[in-house]
């Protein structure tokens, strides 16, 4: 499998719909943070090389139950991602120790 490089693409479809795709390769230079504010919704950000991704709610002044649900879905996806990384790292460590 080839490495995924940090990159961003903008595509313009024939139906005038614009699509933006971002690809982030997490490494020691990647900055992942959550900024919280006393009077507005938090902002989750991932900054890597030339790609920046910010995640927040549609209305920064009001957080809805749907916003909370979407946050939970995001957290569940991240938990699955980390679990798979741990699984693969453990398998690679076992192969290295056997060699």
Secondary structure, DSSP 8 states (H G I E B T S, - for coil): ------EEEEEE-TTS-EEEEEE----TT-EEEEE--SSS--EEEEEETTEEEEE--S-TT---HHHHHHHHHHHHHHHHHHHHHHHHHHHHHHHHHH-
